[in-house]
Amino acid sequence: MLARQRGGINAIIEAMASVRITEAELARDIHAVLAKVQTGVEVIVEQDHRTVAVIRSPRRSGRPISEILRQAKERNSTVTLDPDFGKDLEAVIASHQQPWNPPSWE
């Protein structure tokens, strides 16, 4: 998978953690493509040698809570969270999750 047939020779085109594939290769084995993406590889989908899509893991913003807590301990922070903080945080996250409704191209 993720190999391209050129003159009878399979060649994987990889440069700086990116792989180029055709739309037919994507359709044939999307599970393998997504597995590559999950490992950090950027997949460039081409049609007639033109890029039509780029698939990559989403870029995360912010810092992980583990890093924030580690830094708070390093700074000897005396901040304490109230007992309902976790519930409040879950409520905020749940209230901002919206289903993805892509535009219709037809």
C-alpha positions as CSV (number, residue, x, y, z in Angstrom):
1,M,0.0,0.0,0.0
2,L,1.0,3.6,-0.6
3,A,3.2,2.5,-3.5
4,R,3.0,3.8,-7.0
5,Q,3.4,1.7,-10.1
6,R,5.9,3.4,-12.5
7,G,7.3,1.4,-15.4
8,G,6.8,-1.9,-13.6
9,I,8.7,-0.7,-10.5
10,N,7.0,0.1,-7.3
11,A,8.3,3.3,-5.8
12,I,7.2,4.9,-2.6
13,I,7.6,8.7,-2.9
14,E,8.5,10.0,0.6
15,A,10.1,13.3,1.5
16,M,10.0,14.8,4.9
17,A,7.3,12.4,6.2
18,S,4.9,12.8,3.3
19,V,3.7,10.3,0.9
20,R,2.1,10.9,-2.5
21,I,-0.7,8.6,-3.7
22,T,-3.4,8.6,-6.3
23,E,-7.1,8.8,-5.5
24,A,-7.4,5.2,-6.7
25,E,-4.9,4.1,-4.1
26,L,-6.7,6.1,-1.4
27,A,-10.0,4.4,-2.4
28,R,-8.5,1.0,-2.5
29,D,-7.1,1.1,1.1
30,I,-8.2,4.1,3.1
31,H,-7.5,2.2,6.4
32,A,-3.8,1.9,5.5
33,V,-3.7,5.6,4.6
34,L,-5.3,6.6,7.9
35,A,-2.8,4.3,9.7
36,K,0.0,6.2,8.1
37,V,-1.6,9.6,9.0
38,Q,-1.9,8.4,12.6
39,T,1.9,7.8,12.7
40,G,2.5,11.4,11.6
41,V,2.9,11.0,7.9
42,E,1.3,13.6,5.6
43,V,-0.6,11.9,2.7
44,I,-0.9,13.9,-0.5
45,V,-3.6,12.7,-2.8
46,E,-3.1,13.3,-6.5
47,Q,-5.3,13.2,-9.6
48,D,-3.6,13.4,-12.9
49,H,-0.4,14.4,-11.2
50,R,-2.1,17.4,-9.4
51,T,-2.6,17.6,-5.7
52,V,-6.3,17.4,-4.9
53,A,-6.1,16.7,-1.1
54,V,-3.7,16.6,1.8
55,I,-4.5,14.4,4.8
56,R,-2.6,14.9,8.0
57,S,-3.3,14.8,11.7
58,P,-4.9,17.9,13.1
59,R,-2.6,20.3,14.8
60,R,-3.3,20.6,18.5
61,S,-3.4,24.0,20.1
62,G,-2.7,24.8,23.7
63,R,-0.8,22.7,26.2
64,P,-1.6,19.3,27.7
65,I,-3.0,19.5,31.2
66,S,-0.2,17.2,32.4
67,E,2.3,19.9,31.3
68,I,0.3,22.7,33.1
69,L,0.2,20.6,36.3
70,R,3.9,19.8,36.1
71,Q,4.8,23.5,35.8
72,A,2.5,24.4,38.6
73,K,4.3,21.9,40.9
74,E,7.7,23.2,39.7
75,R,6.6,26.7,40.7
76,N,5.3,25.6,44.1
77,S,1.9,26.9,43.1
78,T,-0.7,26.9,45.9
79,V,-3.6,27.0,43.6
80,T,-6.3,24.5,44.4
81,L,-9.3,23.4,42.3
82,D,-12.7,23.2,43.8
83,P,-14.3,19.7,44.0
84,D,-16.7,20.5,41.0
85,F,-13.9,21.7,38.7
86,G,-13.9,18.5,36.7
87,K,-17.7,18.5,36.2
88,D,-17.5,22.2,35.2
89,L,-14.8,21.6,32.7
90,E,-16.7,18.7,31.1
91,A,-19.8,20.9,30.8
92,V,-17.8,23.6,29.1
93,I,-16.3,21.1,26.6
94,A,-19.6,19.5,25.9
95,S,-21.3,22.8,25.3
96,H,-18.8,23.7,22.6
97,Q,-18.8,20.5,20.6
98,Q,-20.7,20.9,17.4
99,P,-21.3,18.3,14.7
100,W,-19.4,18.9,11.5
101,N,-21.8,19.8,8.7
102,P,-19.7,20.1,5.5
103,P,-21.0,22.2,2.7
104,S,-22.7,20.4,-0.2
105,W,-20.7,20.4,-3.4
106,E,-23.6,19.4,-5.5
